[in-house]
Amino acid sequence: MQRGGAAEEGASPLKPPSTRAANRRFYDALWSASYVVPPQRFNTWPLLTSLAASAPARLEIGPGLRPRLPIAGTSFVDVSRPALSRLKAHGGLATLGEITALPFPDGTFDLVCAFDIVEHVEDDRQVLGEVARVARDDATVIFSVPLHPARWSAFDVLVGHVRRYDPDELLAILRECSFVLEQSAGFGMRPRSRWLVDFAVWGLTHRRVQAMSWYNRLFLPLGLLLQRPLAWAPGLIDVAKVDELLLVCRRVRDSRRGARPIGAACSVRPVPQGVTIGSRNAGKS
């Protein structure tokens, strides 16, 4: 997954001074001891398989060994060599790279996904600016973020988060970075039990090898089994009880794409009432 670098003003005081090295260590260890989970196992598959069918040029950023898009023919960017080598073996177009400097030309992709990535990077506006840069006009962009800074915990530190998002702040960033929010849904497989979260933190801190084995053999299969279908709603859902949010956005058309700096602010058209997921591809499969 994409990782952060130096600390930024306003980040949680619990965050260690360098998240980039911590992220690399954590996820290299995780993926070295893990296996590829087919994207069909996730509750994102009904949406993404439909969108991918009409998006020949598609990119997933920081998938690790948990890709959500169809692997064969999809471009993947990650900082973990163990993850990339296994994705490549399954037919993925794997590239080592950073989300803050994606190794692709402007306007390359019809569909871009980044799950559990943006919160790992200090300069999120640069991240979303890069995503907007490589996405074609009117492309679908899907990403997820954790919500509510007050819910920051040791688990966020352990997995390399830089922040949790205030919903109003998140909407403001979307407006700045050329995205229309079309749909959203509650997301994630993080345990609701605080005891289980604390136990995971302890295990990954003090018994890393055993904890990785427990995760791969027990907790991940159980989490996949207990997934619920995603409950989509137009625009932003009621987030009061949502710990993590999944967003489906549209890259705003821009005839002046080449003249605007990466990540420059731009206006976003309002979301029409009754808009549906992937409305640009309605009726296609």
N, C-alpha and C positions, 0 to 999 in steps of 0.2 A: 504494500500500500504506500501511497504517497506520504512522506513524513515532513515535519516542520524543521525549522532551523533556529535562529536566535530568538530570544524572548521578545515580546512586544508589549508596549504599554497597554494596560487594561486587561492583560491575560490573568488567569487565576494565580494567586500567590503560591498555590500548591504545586504549580507546574515546575519541573526541574529546569535549570538554566539552559540546557541544550536538549531539545526534543528530538532532533534529527538522528543523533547517534542512538538514543534510547529506542526510537522507533525501529531503526534498522536492526538493532540487536534483537528486539522482541519479535519482530515478524520474520526475520531470517530463521530464528530458532523455531518459531511456530510452523512455518512452511517446510522446514527441513524434516520435521517430525510428523508431517501431515500428508494428505492425499487430495487429489482433485475431487471436489464434490460437483457432480453434474448440475448445470443450471436448472434442469427440469425439477430438481428437488426443492427449489425455493418458491415461495408464494408470489414472487415477481414474474414467474415464467409465463402465465397467461397473457400478461401485458407485453412483455418484451419479445416473446416469440412472434406475436402479431406485428409489432413494430419492425422487428428485424427482417421480416419477410419482404418488406417494401423499402428497406434501407440497406442497399448493397455495400455502402461505405459506412462502417460503424466502428466505434471506439469505446473501450471500457478502460477506465483509469484506475490503477491500484487494485486489481481484483484479488491479488494473492492466489490462493487455490480455491476461492469461492466465486468463480465467475457467474454472472447473471445472464449475460448475453450468450447466444449459441457460440460455442468455442471455434469451430471450424470457420475460417474466413473472417473472423473478427480481429481487429487490431487491439492489442493490449499493451499498456505502458505500466511498468512497475519498477520499484527500486530494489526488489528482491530477486536475485539471480536464481535461487532455488525454485521460486514460484514460476518465473518465466520459462525455465527449461522444461518444466512439466506441462505448462500450457502449450508450448511449442510442439511437444510430443503428441498432443491431442489435436493438432491442426491449427492452433492459434498463431496469429502473426505477432510475435512477442518482441517488444523493444524495451531496452533498459533506458529509463529516463525519469525526469522530474515533472510534476504537474505544473510547476512554476515556469517551465520552459519546454513545452511539449514539442517533440521532434517531428512536426508535420507542418506542411504549408497552410496558409490561410484557406478557410472554406473547403476543407477536405471531406468532412463527414456529414452524413444525413442523420445520424443518431449517435449521441454521446452519453455515456453513463459513468457516474462516479459515486459509488456506495461507500459510506463511512470514510470519506477522504478529506473533505474541505476542513473539518474540525481539527485535522492534524497539521495544518499549515498556518503560520502566523499571518501572512498577507493574503487573506481570503479574497480580496478584490483582485489581486493579481491572478490568483487561481481561476476565478470565474472569468476574468478577462481572457485568459489563455483558452479556456473552454469555449468562450464566445468566438475567439479568433479562429479556431480550427473547425468550428461548426459552420455549415452552410446556412445561408439565410433561410429561415423557416424550418430549420432542423429541430428535432425533438432532443431535449436535454433533460436527463433524469439524474437526480442526486439526492442523498439523504444527509441529514444533520441531526445531532442531539440538541435538545431544547432545555431552556430554563437554567440560567447560571446558578441559581440557588440550589440546584440539585448536584452541583459539582461534588465529586467524591474521590477517594483513593483509587477507585477503578478507572476513572478518567485519566489520572496520572499514569497508572500502570500501562494502559494501552496507548499512551502518547497523545491524548487530546490536548489541544491548546485552549479550546473554549467550548462552552455551550451557548446556544443562540437564544437571544430574546426574539420572539416572533416578529415584533415591529422592526427590529434591526435587520432581521433576515429579509423582510419585504423591501426595505430600503435598499439593501445591497442588490437585490434582483432588479430593482428599477434602475440602478446605476449601471448594471452590467448587461443590458440588452436582452433581458428575459421577461417573457410574459408567463406568469404562473397560471396554468390551466387547471390542474388537479392536484390534490394531495391526499395522503393517507397516513395513519399511524403505522409505525415500522419498527423492526428490530426484534431480536431474540434474547435481549438481555433479561436475566431473571428478575421477576418482580420482588422476590424475597431479598431483603437487605442482608440476611444471614448468608444466603448463597453467594451474593456478591462479595461479602467480606471473606468468605471461605475461598473464593476464586483468587482474590488478591493475595491472601496468605499463601495459597498453594503455589501460585506463579512466582511469588517472591522467595519462598523458602524451599520449595520442592518442585522446581521448574520441570524436570524431566517427567516426574510422575504426574504432575498437573497437566502437561501436554497430552500424555497418554489417556488420562481420564477424560479430557475434553474431546479428543478424537474418537474414543471408543464409546463414551457414554453420553456426555452432555450435548455434543453436536447432534448425534442421531436423535436424541430425545427432543431437542429444540426443533429439529426439522419435522418430527412427527407431530408436535403440538402447534405448529404454525396454523394461524387462522388466515382465511382469504383476506386480502387487502380490501378495506372498506373505503372506496374512493368517494370524494365529494368535490364539486367545483370550487376553484379558488382555495383558500386556506380553511382547513377544518377547525373545529373547536379544539384547541391544543391544551386546555387546562390539565387534562389527565394524560397527555401524550408525552412520552419521554424522548422519542425519536420520530422525525418526520421525513416522509418520502415525498418528493416534489416532482411533478411532470411539468416542464416548461417548454416554451417555444422561443427559439432564437429570432429576435425581431429582424424583419427585412431591413436592409440598409444599403441603398444604392451608392453610398459614400464610404463603403467598408474600408477601402484602401487608404482613405484620408484620415480616419479616426485612429488615434493611438490605442494600443491594447489597453482594455479596461477603462477607457474613457466613459464618463457618464453619458447617458442618453435617456430620453423619455421612453416610457413603456405604455402601449395602448391598454385601456381597461379590458378586463376579462369579460367577454360577452356572457350573458345569462344562458345556461343550458349547454355550455361548451362541453364536449366529451373528450375522453382520452384519445389522443392520436387522431383528432378530427380531420387532419390533413390526409390521413390514410383510411378514412371511413370506407367500409365495404371491401377493403383488401385483406387478404389473408396470406 
